[in-house]
Amino acid sequence: MPVEAAVLGAQKLNPFGDLNTLQHLTARLARGTRPMWEKLLRREVRCFSEPLSVERFADYRAARGDLLTAWLPLSMTPPGTTHAWCMIDGRFLMEMLDLFFGGTGAVPLMLPTEFSPSAEAMAARVATLMAGALGTAWEPLTRVGFVAGKPEQNADLDGEDAVIVTRIGIDTPGKPVFVDVLYPVQALKTHGATLTGKVLDKAEPDPAWRNALTRVTMGVRFPVRSVLAEPVVRLSMLMDLKPGDVIPITIAPDVPVMVGRDRLGCGTVGTSNGRAAIRLTSLANPDAEFDEGLNA
């Protein structure tokens, strides 16, 4: 987080001090919005969070210039009289609109000065989805609701207002694009105590990590065996056995198939591609065997 220069008589931009908790929630938000962006863009993406900053809104606005931008107001409840802002670059919004309706994501070199009705409808859809994702991201910290408002082309903020700028990166083919969520410092003062606390992250594992773990787990090898017959003979017969003797056995229609010490199920003996094989005819119910073990 950049450190603001001390200016005599200037208002302190960040009254909270350490904002690692909010940075943590932004990372949680980035993970939570990945399925949303993939559905809208119709492609796989990687989402990540950038370091947050605290700055004057006028400085943030000046850094962006006059680029076409969709400002999505997100009312915060309680108290409900303040709201955050989600900022989406106009070029990204139009690319998203084209991809969502089956296009290639083509965007004209010269952007229009205002959004079309279809682009505004897409912005409203994104605002609604972001409001839900923000509520989920904030849940471990405190109960804050977010309600999407009508998209605008300018944020209703005073230039001297201090804002906390959190940024989500969306890594798409080509170069990453960024979506900012701005929290007016004044709006978060009621949550000052919780903003400096610790967050217990109950988020789901990252899908890429979970898929990689699943692939590795599926590659674990287990010994599979079957008992074709268990003949019973007298000790005297065993003592008299000599090379060439035959012990008669009977193979049941269904033989057990074992994985380690556990029964996988039953099957019939046969051949497959010239090799001995067993065709599974039934699978064991592990829950029933577990209940039997408890009752034994």
C-alpha positions in Angstrom: 0.0 0.0 0.0 1.6 3.3 -1.0 2.4 5.6 1.9 0.9 9.1 1.6 3.3 12.0 2.0 2.7 14.0 5.2 1.4 17.4 4.4 0.8 20.1 7.0 -2.9 20.6 7.5 -3.9 17.8 5.1 -6.5 15.3 6.1 -5.2 11.8 6.7 -6.4 9.6 3.8 -6.3 6.3 5.6 -7.6 6.4 9.2 -7.6 2.6 9.6 -3.9 1.8 9.5 -3.2 -1.8 8.5 -5.6 -2.9 5.7 -4.3 -6.4 5.3 -7.8 -7.7 6.2 -9.4 -5.8 3.2 -6.6 -7.0 1.0 -7.4 -10.6 2.1 -11.1 -10.1 1.3 -10.1 -8.8 -2.2 -8.2 -12.0 -2.9 -11.3 -13.9 -1.7 -13.4 -11.8 -4.0 -11.1 -12.5 -6.9 -11.4 -16.3 -6.4 -15.2 -16.1 -6.0 -15.8 -14.1 -9.2 -13.8 -16.4 -11.4 -16.9 -18.6 -12.4 -18.8 -15.4 -13.1 -16.2 -14.0 -15.5 -15.8 -17.4 -17.2 -19.6 -17.5 -17.8 -19.7 -14.0 -19.2 -16.6 -14.3 -21.3 -17.3 -17.9 -22.4 -13.7 -18.9 -21.8 -11.4 -20.0 -18.9 -9.7 -17.2 -17.0 -7.4 -16.8 -14.1 -8.4 -14.2 -11.4 -6.0 -12.5 -8.9 -5.9 -9.5 -6.7 -3.6 -6.5 -6.9 -2.3 -4.5 -3.9 -4.9 -2.0 -2.7 -4.2 1.7 -2.4 -5.8 4.7 -0.6 -6.0 7.9 -2.6 -8.0 11.0 -3.4 -10.8 10.2 -5.9 -9.7 13.2 -8.0 -6.2 11.6 -8.3 -7.7 8.2 -9.2 -10.0 9.8 -11.8 -7.1 11.8 -13.3 -5.0 8.7 -13.7 -7.7 7.1 -15.7 -8.2 10.0 -18.0 -11.2 10.3 -20.2 -11.6 6.6 -21.1 -15.1 5.3 -21.5 -16.0 3.7 -18.1 -18.9 2.0 -16.6 -19.5 3.0 -12.9 -21.6 0.5 -11.1 -23.0 1.8 -7.7 -23.2 -0.9 -5.0 -25.3 0.3 -2.0 -24.0 -1.0 1.3 -26.4 -2.2 3.9 -26.4 -1.4 6.8 -26.5 1.6 7.0 -27.7 1.8 3.4 -26.9 5.4 2.9 -23.4 4.8 1.5 -22.2 2.7 -1.4 -19.1 1.3 -3.0 -18.4 1.6 -6.7 -17.3 -1.0 -9.2 -15.4 0.4 -12.1 -15.3 -1.5 -15.5 -13.3 -0.3 -18.4 -15.6 0.5 -21.4 -13.4 -1.5 -23.9 -13.6 -4.6 -21.6 -17.3 -4.2 -21.2 -17.9 -4.1 -25.0 -15.5 -7.1 -25.5 -17.5 -9.0 -22.8 -20.8 -8.1 -24.5 -19.5 -9.4 -27.9 -18.1 -12.7 -26.4 -21.3 -13.3 -24.4 -23.4 -13.3 -27.6 -21.0 -15.6 -29.5 -18.7 -13.1 -31.1 -14.9 -13.0 -31.1 -14.6 -10.1 -28.7 -14.0 -7.6 -31.4 -14.1 -3.9 -30.2 -13.9 -0.9 -32.5 -10.6 1.1 -32.3 -12.6 4.3 -31.7 -14.9 3.8 -28.7 -18.2 5.6 -28.6 -18.8 8.4 -26.2 -21.6 6.5 -24.4 -22.8 3.0 -24.0 -25.5 1.4 -26.1 -28.6 0.0 -24.4 -27.2 -3.6 -24.7 -23.9 -2.5 -23.1 -25.8 -0.9 -20.3 -27.8 -4.1 -19.8 -24.6 -6.1 -19.6 -23.2 -3.6 -17.1 -26.3 -4.0 -15.0 -25.9 -7.8 -15.1 -22.3 -7.5 -14.0 -23.3 -5.1 -11.2 -25.9 -7.7 -9.8 -23.3 -10.5 -9.9 -20.7 -8.4 -8.3 -23.1 -7.4 -5.5 -23.6 -11.0 -4.7 -19.9 -11.9 -4.8 -19.0 -8.9 -2.6 -21.6 -10.0 0.0 -20.1 -13.5 0.0 -16.5 -12.2 0.3 -17.3 -9.9 3.2 -19.3 -12.6 5.1 -16.4 -13.9 7.3 -15.7 -10.4 8.4 -19.1 -8.8 9.0 -22.6 -8.9 7.5 -22.5 -6.2 4.8 -25.1 -6.4 2.0 -24.5 -4.9 -1.4 -27.3 -3.9 -3.7 -26.6 -3.1 -7.4 -27.8 0.2 -8.7 -28.2 1.6 -12.2 -24.9 1.8 -14.1 -23.6 5.3 -14.6 -20.8 6.9 -16.6 -19.5 9.0 -13.7 -19.2 8.2 -10.0 -21.1 10.5 -7.6 -18.0 11.2 -5.5 -16.3 14.5 -4.5 -12.8 14.8 -5.8 -11.4 15.3 -2.3 -13.0 12.1 -1.0 -10.6 9.5 0.1 -11.2 6.1 -1.5 -9.7 2.6 -0.9 -9.0 1.2 -4.4 -9.1 -2.6 -4.6 -8.3 -4.2 -7.9 -9.2 -7.6 -9.4 -7.1 -8.9 -12.3 -8.7 -11.1 -15.0 -6.0 -13.0 -17.0 -7.5 -13.6 -20.4 -5.8 -14.6 -23.7 -3.8 -11.5 -24.6 -3.2 -9.2 -21.7 -4.9 -9.0 -18.3 -7.8 -6.6 -17.7 -8.7 -5.1 -14.4 -11.9 -4.3 -12.5 -11.7 -1.9 -9.6 -13.9 -1.8 -6.5 -13.7 1.6 -4.7 -14.8 2.0 -1.1 -15.2 5.6 0.2 -13.2 5.8 3.4 -16.2 7.5 5.0 -18.4 4.5 4.2 -16.1 2.1 5.9 -15.6 4.0 9.2 -18.5 2.1 10.8 -16.5 -1.1 10.1 -13.2 0.2 11.3 -12.9 -2.2 14.2 -13.5 -5.3 12.0 -11.3 -4.0 9.2 -8.2 -4.4 11.4 -9.2 -7.8 12.7 -8.3 -11.2 11.4 -10.4 -13.1 8.8 -11.1 -16.8 9.0 -11.2 -17.7 5.3 -13.8 -20.4 4.6 -13.6 -20.0 0.9 -13.6 -23.0 -1.4 -10.2 -24.2 -2.7 -9.0 -22.7 -5.9 -10.5 -24.7 -8.8 -7.2 -25.1 -10.6 -5.6 -26.5 -7.4 -8.5 -28.8 -6.8 -8.4 -30.1 -10.3 -4.7 -30.7 -10.1 -5.1 -32.6 -6.8 -7.9 -34.7 -8.3 -5.7 -35.7 -11.3 -2.9 -36.7 -9.0 -5.3 -38.6 -6.7 -6.8 -40.5 -9.6 -3.4 -41.7 -10.5 -2.8 -43.5 -7.2 -2.5 -47.3 -7.9 -4.3 -50.0 -5.8 -3.8 -53.8 -5.9 -7.0 -55.5 -7.1 -7.3 -59.3 -6.6 -10.0 -62.0 -6.6 -10.3 -65.2 -4.8 -11.6 -67.8 -7.3 -11.9 -70.7 -4.9 -11.1 -71.7 -1.3 -11.1 -75.6 -1.2 -11.1 -77.3 2.2 -9.2 -80.6 2.5 -8.4 -82.9 5.4 -4.9 -82.8 6.9 -4.3 -86.4 6.1 -4.9 -85.6 2.4 -2.4 -82.8 2.6 0.2 -85.1 4.1 -0.2 -87.6 1.3 0.0 -85.1 -1.6 2.6 -85.7 -4.2 3.4 -84.1 -7.6 0.7 -84.8 -10.1 -2.2 -85.0 -7.6 -5.3 -82.9 -8.4 -7.3 -80.9 -5.8 -10.8 -80.4 -7.2 -12.2 -76.9 -6.9 -15.5 -75.3 -7.7 -15.7 -71.8 -9.1 -18.8 -70.0 -8.0 -20.8 -68.0 -10.6 -19.8 -64.7 -8.8 -16.4 -64.4 -7.2 -15.4 -61.6 -4.9 -13.2 -58.7 -6.1 -11.0 -57.1 -3.5 -9.1 -53.8 -3.3 -6.6 -54.1 -0.5 -8.7 -55.6 2.3 -12.0 -54.2 1.2 -14.5 -55.8 -1.1 -15.1 -53.9 -4.2 -17.9 -56.2 -5.4 -18.5 -59.4 -7.3 -18.0 -60.5 -10.8 -17.9 -63.5 -13.3 -14.6 -65.0 -14.6 -13.9 -64.8 -18.3 -11.4 -63.5 -20.8 -10.7 -60.1 -22.4 -8.3 -59.7 -25.3 -6.9 -63.1 -24.7 -6.2 -62.5 -21.0 -8.1 -63.7 -17.9 -10.5 -61.1 -16.6 -13.4 -60.6 -14.3 -16.6 -58.8 -15.4 -18.1 -56.9 -12.4 -21.7 -57.8 -11.8 -22.3 -55.9 -8.6 -20.6 -53.3 -6.4 -20.4 -53.4 -2.6 -22.2 -50.8 -0.5 -19.4 -49.3 1.7 -22.0 -47.6 4.0 -23.8 -50.9 4.7 -20.5 -52.6 5.5 -19.5 -49.7 7.8 -22.9 -50.0 9.6 -22.3 -53.8 10.0 -18.9 -53.1 11.5 -20.4 -50.8 14.1 -23.1 -53.3 15.0 -20.7 -56.2 15.3 
